[in-house]
Each structure stands twice: as structure tokens, then as C-alpha cells.
Amino acid sequence: MKYIHSFLLLLCFVVVMLSACKLDEEQYVYSSIFTTNFYKTSSDAEAAIAAAYDPIADMYNGPAAVLVSDFSADQTYPRVAVSRNTLTLFTYDVNYTAQRTAGRLFESPQQIWISCYDGIEKANRVIENVPRATMDATRKKEIIGEAFFLRAFYHWMATKNFGDVVIKVKASELISDAFFPKSAKADVYKQIYKDLDSATAKLPVHTASLVKGRASKEAALALYAKAALYNEDWATAVAKAQAVLTNPYLTLMTNVLDVYDVTKEDAARVENIFAFEAESTASVTGSTSARSHQMVGLCGPPGSNGPKYGLTTFGSFFAYQSFFNSFDPDDKRRLLLDTTYVDKTGKTIPQKSITTITTKGVLVKKYMDPISTSGNTNNIPILRLADVYLIAAEAEARLNGPTTLAYGFIKKVRDRAGLEDLDDALGTDAFVDAVIQERSWEFFSEGDRWYDLTRTDKFMTLIPLAVSDYYPVRTPQPKNKYFPIPQDELNANTLLVQNDPWK
């Protein structure tokens, strides 16, 4: 039998080889796709820009873009599952070993690096190739503007997470084109500014008719203002923020809760300047697959007991009790946190019964999605008008002190929250601290807080205070200001050098 089996294997091998030779003699290439015969039509251009948006979904449906910041900061924390606690306890390494072993790359800083450079490469191809497409001139201009916006966005995401990073403004045609050294953070911001100058000159104004999920002129200006804030370029931050505020369509929603109501997401675009637009069907940016996210399942109560939260919830993401207590009881935003939930029978359950990990777990309600039957379909804000007001308030105060203008900017956000005006005699440092605190209350669970703490060097003092009975000790180190460049990237790019504190 053994010999018969071996003979049959040999016979099969001979037949396959003869067939391959015959195919080689007769095979012709009748069609193929290269960049030389792509980017010719409007459909080619639309497909290319859709591909350039797609890495945003890769960052937000995991969602690494939210969880990397939130698990590291002082507002919310995870249940220990598949090594999520490595971010909370600052025990990750350059290999992101625990996260990789647990299969949670999409909740890791490594996913941010991968998505950013995937997006940069795709944006570069649009910028280089779409100009030669035969199509409507106005739409062509907009697509190129979107690509400049996206390239700036991805570079900004990379530098705020990793510090000095690779600047890449040319698509790779050869293997050698993929090898680049890092550039200083200051140079990264110069490139971001340059790209956003190009984007604002080409993008359409943000109006009700803007295709959802697409970048607008105001999205580019808002990103410009925020990037300038991070770059401590106060004058530019104020100027770009004020330019956003000239758009009469943009306004704060009257009720802050409506910003996160999945049934009101179209109306919320008067405030949501740019967001990850989750869908249960094909992505609005052109992806052929549905794009949902995990925030509903993570934030909701354990045991799938919260029909008002979402279809399935796991109790994996809670707010610190101290953060909940930091809110003024009259602050309407505190209603986006909860110490009770309603179970499937309609019974109200107190937080002390949330026993998955702690009796003090405060639930996050920003991402409730009670209507979806297929996935988490509410939007995740990326750039909001409230952010623009607070950027302007902080930058104006750092530039000129707490002027009437600076007070006016923060007042817009506090009024909507139902809070009284700030003390009108604050010094500059106290006013800036008040703005940073306002940002904490306004943007929790939106992937923002960690970067506010690191850009202001507050993380070393405030993080150890954010503890619970579940995480009683947290000890960040100076090196945690930026994440280490993933070892996989260092192995692949021989010109890339690890950040100094992580060597």
C-alpha cells in the first residue's frame, strides 16, 4: 500500500507539471491593473480616495484610536481581558508582546502605526495620480483636497502617539522607497501644516449637503487648529479655530446628549465636523464592507443585560468613580455616565451589582445603540465644534492671557453643559487648567484625554491619582509620554531608529 500511495503521488506531480508546461506555452495576459492604466476615470478616483479613508475605520472599529488613549488616561479603565491592562498599567514593551499574543492588535498602538502609514501611502497615490484622471474638475479638486487632509491626519495621529516619526510624501514604487528615517516632530508639524494649507484651498465648505464621512474645509481648519495646539503654536491655533467658527452652519447642539444619540446622527453633523461614520451596511467612504465598532459592547453592562445600551454588551469598560464624582451634579454631561442600568426585564440595577470586576464600576453611555440588530452603528466623533471652542480658549489664554475672548470661547461649552461661568479673575495658569479640565468632562471616551495629559506633561502627576479597587496602583514613567515604535517596523525598516527612552 505504501508503494502504491507513493506512485500515485508521483503520478499526480507529473500530471501537474505537464499541465503547467502546457499553460506556460499557451497563457496570455488579456487584462491587468497597474497604476499606468488606473486613475483614468472618475470611478477610479473615487475608489482611490475611498481606499485612503479606509485606515480610519481600521483604527476606529477596533477601536485602537479610542482605547489606546482611554485605557492609558484617568477617566476610564478596562476589565482585564486579553491584556488590555498593559496600557492601563504601562507594562507594554516595544514588541507589544502581550497584546500580540492575545490577538488584540486592533486595540494596540501598533495598529495606529500600521493604519497611519497605510493611509499615508494611499493618500500619496491619490495626490500623485488623480490629477491626470478625466473627470469633473470640481470633484477632482475635492478628492485631491481630501487626500491632503487625510495625509495630514495620519501624520498627526502618528506623531502624537510616537513623537518623532517618518514623513512620507511620495508613494512607494520600489522596495527601496519604503525605507525612511524618522524626522523631528517639528518637521512633522511643518508637513502637516503644508498639507492642510493645500486641503483648505481645495475642500468644499461644511454644509448640510456634504457627503457624510467626507472631509470639509472646516474639518481641515479644525485639524489645523488642533495640530497647532499640540505644536504649541498658539497664534495659529487661535486663527484656524476662529476660521472654523465663521461657518454659519456649524453650531453646538442644544442638548449635549443628542450628539451621541444614534437616531440623531444626521442632525448632529452641525457639531460633528469629522467623525468615524459607523454603518451596518457598506461604508459611506466607499468600503465594500460594513464598518461598526466595539464601543457599545465594551461600555455596556455585563452579561448582555442592557437593551438600552446595545444588542450585546460585556461590561469591559468603566469610568473611575473619582471621575464621575468630579462632575458638578448639574453638569448635563454627567448623564452620559451612569451608576445604574436597566436590564432586559426593565428592572433598574444599581452599580454595586455590576460585579464583573468591581462594585464601583460607572457605566459609559456615550455609545449606546439600542436600535441596531447587526452591530454598533453610532458615530465616534473625531473633530467636534466643542473641541474648536476649547482649542481657541486655551490657545488664546496661552497667547494673550485669559482675555474676554478666551472666556467667551469656554463659556459656549459650559453654557451648553448647564454650568455657571468661570471665575472672571483667574490667572493664565488657572484658566488654562480650567480649560484642560473642561476638555476632560467634554471629551471623555472619545480618545482625547491621554494626549491632553502628555502634551501638557500632566500625566506623571495625575495618572497615579486615577485608581480604583481594581487598579489600586498605577505608575507611569517619563518614557510613557510616547509609545515605542513597534519592533516589527524597526525590523522591516533598517533606517528607522527606536525612540530614545525605549532603546
N, C-alpha and C positions, 0 to 999 in steps of 0.2 A: 504494500500500500504506500509506503514511504516513497518508493521509486516512482510509482505511478503519479503521485502527487507532485514530485519534483519535475517529472516530464511535462505534466500539464502546465506548471508554472513557466517552464522554459518555452513551451509552445505558445502560450499567451504573450510572452515577451517578444518572441519573433514576429507574431502577427501584428502587435502594436508597433514595432519598429518598422515593418514593411509598410504599414498604413501611414506612418509618419513620413516615410520617404516619398510615398505617392502624393501625400498632401503637399509636401515641400515642392514637388515638381509642378503641381497644378494650382497652388494657392496664390491668389491675387488680393491685394488690398483695394477694396472698392470704395471705402469711406473711412475717414479718421477725423479726429478733432485735435487740432493744435491751436496755439494762440494766433497763428498766422491766418487761420480761416474761421476764427471765432471773433467775437466783439465786432461783428459787422452790422447787426440789426438791433432794433430796439429791444427785442426779446432777449438777445444775447446780453445787452447791457443791464436789463432788469434782472436777469439770472445772476449776473456777476455781482451786482450790489446786494441782492438778497443773500448771496453766499457770504458777503462781507459782514452782514448783520448777524449771521448765524452764531458766531462765537459768543455773542452776548447771551444768547439762550443757553449755551453750554456753561457759562458762568452763573447764570441766574436760575436755571431749573434744577440745579444740584442742591442748594444754590451756594456755591463757594463764595460768590461776590457778597452775599449777606452773612453767611455763617462764619467765614474766616474772621471778619471784624467782630461780629456779635459774640462769638464764643470767647474771644480774647478780651473783651471790654468789661464794663462794670454795670451793665444793665440786665443782661440775660445770661443764662448758662444752660448747658446740655445735660441730659441724663447720660451717664456713662454707657455708651454703646458704640461698638466698633471704633474705639479710640478717639471719639470726639473730644474727650477731655484733654488730649495733648495740647490743644490750643488754649484751653482754659487754665491749665497748669503750666504752660510754657515748657513742655517736655519734648517737643518735636525736635528733630535734628535735620541735617542737610539732606538726608535721604528721605525724609518724611516716612520713615520706616514703618511706624505703627499704622499710619493712615493707609499706606500702600498695602501692607499685609492684610488689613481689614477690608480692603477693597473700597475705600471711601475717597478715592482720588478727587471726586467731584465736590467734596467738602474740604479740600486741601488748598493751601496756597499754590501748590504745584499746578492745579487746574487753572488758576488765574494766569500763571505764566504761559501755560500752553495755549489758552484761549486768546490771550493778548497777542502773541506772535503769530498765531493762526489768523487772527483778524487783521493784523498789520500786513501780512503777506497778501491777503485777499484784497484789502483796500489799495495796496500798491498796484495790483494788477488792474483794478478799475481805473485808477488815476493815469496809468500809462497807456491803457488800451482803449477805453471808451471814447476818448476824443476822436478816434477815426471811425466810429460807428455811424451808419447812415440812419438818422432818426430825427425826431423833433428836437430842435435846437434848445428850446427851453427845458425840456425834460432831460436832455443830455447834460446841461449845465447843473441841474439839480442833483443828478446822480453823482457827478464828479464832486459837487459840494458835500454830499452825504459821505463819500469816501474820505474826503479830507477830515470831516468831523469824526468819523469812526477811527481813522488813524490816530488822531489826537486823543480820542477817548481811550484807546487801547494803550498808547504810550503813557497816558496819565494813570491808568489803572496799574500799569507795571511799575512806574516809579514810586507811587505812593505805597506800594507793598514791598518793593525790593530796593528802593533807593537809586543808586547808580545802575542803569540798565542799558541794554543795547538800543541804539537808534537805528531804525531800518526804514529807508525811504526809497528802496528800489526792489522790485520783485526779483526773486531768485530764478535765474535761467540755468546756471551751472551749480554743481555741488559747492564749488568754492565761494559762491555768492551767499551761502548760508553761514559763513564764518565771519563773525564780527566781534570786536572787543566791546567792553562796556564804555559808556560815556558818562561824564559827570552829570549829576542831577540838574545842575544849572543849564547844561546844554540840552538836556531832555526837554526842559521847560521852554527853551528858545524854539525848539522844533514844534512843540505843542502850540505855542503862540502863532508861529508861522502857518501851521495847518489850519488853525481856527480863523486866522485872517482870511485865508482862501475860502473856508467854509462859509463864513458870514457873507462874503461877497456873492456867493452862488446859491445859497439855500433860500427856499420860499419862507415868507412870514408865517408865524404860527397863527392859524385861524381855525375855525370850526371845520373847514373843508380839508384840512391837512390829513393825509392818509395816516391812520393810527399806526404807531410804531416807528414812523419815519422821523428823521431829524429835521428841525426847522432852524431858521436864522436865530431864533431866541434860544433854542437848545444849544447852539454853538456859543452864543454870548453867555449863557448861564454856565456852561462848562469852562469858558474862558475866565469868568469871574471866580469860579471855584478853584481852578488851577492857579490863578494869580494869588488867591488867598493862601493856598498851600505853599506857594513860592515866596510868600511874604512881600509881594509886590502890591502894596495896599492901594496905591493910586489906580492901577489897572483894574484891581478887583472892584473898586467903587464905580469906576467908569463903565465897565462892562455890565455890572449889575443894574445900574441906572438905565442903561440902554435897553435891557430886558423890560424894565418897568414902564417904558414908553408904549408898549403894545397894549392897546385898549381892550383886546380880547382876554388877556390874562388877568385873573383875579383870584383871590383866595375864596374857596367855597365857604359859604356862610356857616355850615356845620362841619367841623373837622372830621366827624365820624363818616361823613359822606365820601371823603377822599378814599376810603378803604371799602366802601360798600360795593360789592361785586355787581349789583344791579344798577349802579350809577357811574360806572367807569367811563362811559362816553361823556357824561356831564362833567366828570372830574378832570377832563383834559383842559379845562380853563385854568387849572392849577398844576396838573401833571404835565410839565413841559416835555419830559422824555421819560419813558418807563419801559420796563420789560413787560411786553403785552402778552400775557399768557392766554392761550386758546385751547379749546378741547378739539379743535379741528386743525386745518393747515395754518401755519404761522402767517401773520399779516405781513411779515417781511419776506415772504416767498418760500419759506421752508415747506417741504412736502410732508412733513410730519407734525403731529400735534406738539405744542410746547406748553407744558404745565410746570408746576414747581412743587417743592415739598413743604413749603412753609405751613400750610394748613395742617397737614398730618403731623408735623413736628410740634406745632404750637398747641393744638387741641388737647383735651383731656385724655388720660389713658383709657385703654380698653374700648376704643371706638364708641364712647358713651356720649358724645357731644354732637347731636344732629345740627345744632346751630353753628357749629364750627366747620364741619365738613363731613364728607362721606365716610372717611376712615381717619381716625386720629390716634396718636400713640403716646402722648404725654412725654415728649422727648426734649422740650424746650420751655424753660420757665424764666420769669423775671425774678430778680432778687427782691426779697421783702423790703430791704432798705431802699431800693429804687422806687418801689410802689409808695413807700412812706414819704419819699422826697417830694411828691406832688402836693400842691395845695389841694385840699379837698374840693375846692370849687373849680379846679382845672378840668375842663371838659375832656382833655386828652387822657386823664386817668381812667375814663370809661373804656379806653382801648386796652386796659388791663382788667383782670377780674379775679376776685377771691372766691368766686363760686362759679358753677356751671349748671346747665340744665341737661339732665340725662335723657335717654331715649324715651323714658316713661313720662317726661315732663316734670320730674322732680328736681328741685334745686339742691345741688350738692355743695357743701362748704369746702373751702380749700384744705382744711385739715383732713379731709377724706381722700385727698389726692395722694395716695400712699405709694405710688410707683417708686418715688425716690425720696420724697420729703413731705412733711405735713405743712410746709411753708412755701409751697410752690405757687407762684402767682401766674395765672394764665395770660398769654398774649393774644389779643383779639383783633389785631390789625388785619389778619389774613383769613378771617372766617369766610367760608364759601359753602353755604348751606344748600345752594341750588344745583351744584354740579353733580352729575352722575358718572363722570368719566375722569375727572382729575381736578387739580387746583387751578382755577381759571381766573382768579383775581390778579390784578396787575401789581407789580412791585415797582414803586417809584424809584427813579434814579436821579432826576433833577426836578425839583418842585419849586413853585413860586415862593413858598415859605423859606426855602433854602436861600433864594436870591435875596430876600429881605434881610435875613440874618447874616449873610455874607457881607452885604452892604453895611449893616450896623457895625459889625466887627471891624471891617477894613476902614471905615470912616473914623471910628474911635481910635484905632491904632495910628491913623494918619494925622488927625486933627484934634484928638481928644473926644470926649463924649458930647458932641455938638447936638444942637436941636435936630439936625438932620439924622444923626445916629439914633437918637431917642425915637424919632418918628418911624424909622425902619423897624425897630424891635417892637414898637407899640402895635404895629399891624398884626403881628403874630400873637402877641399877648391878648389883644382885644378879642381876637377870634377864639382864643382859649378860655375867655371869661375871667382874665386876671386883671388886677389893678395895675396902674402904671408903675414903672420902676421909680425908686427914689431919684429925684431930679438933681441930686448933689453928689452923685457918685464920681470918684476919680477914674482915671483911664483904666487902671488895672482892675478895679472893682467892676467897672462897666463891662470890660471885655470878659471877665469871669462870668458875669450875668448872662452875656450872650452865649458863651460856651455851655452854660447850664441850660439855657433856653433851647439850645440845639439838642441837648440830651433828652429833654422832655418831648421835643417835636419829632425827632427822627429815630427814636428807639426802634430796633428790629428792622431797620432799613439799610444796615450795613455801613453806617456812617461813624459811629461813636469812637471806635478804636483809632481811626485816623485823626479825629479831633484831639484825642489824648496824646498821640505820638507827635503830631505836628506842633503841639504846644508844650511837649515834654512834661506832660502831667501824668503819664502812665505809670511812672515809678512810684508816685506818691498816692494816687487814687486807686489803682488796681488792688493793692493789699487790703484796702478797706472794703472792697466788694467781695464779701464772703458769705457763706451760709453754713448750715449744719451739714450740708452735702459737700461743700468745698470750703472747709474751715481755714485753709491756708493757701495763699496764692503769692508767689514771689517772682515777679518778672525781673529780668536782668537788662542792663543797658543794651545788650545785643538784640533784645526782642523788639527794639524800635522798628526794625525792618526784618522781614522774613529772609531766611537764607535762600540763595539761588538754588533751585533743585539740582541735586548731584547729577541726575540724568542729563541736564542741559550742559553742565560742565564737561561731562564725558563726551557729549556729542560735538561741542564747540570748543576746540582747543585754544581759541583766543579769549575765551570767557574766563574771568577770574572771580572767585568767591568773594563776597563782601568781607571786609577785614575782620569784624568781630566773630565771624563764623568760620574762619580758616582753621 
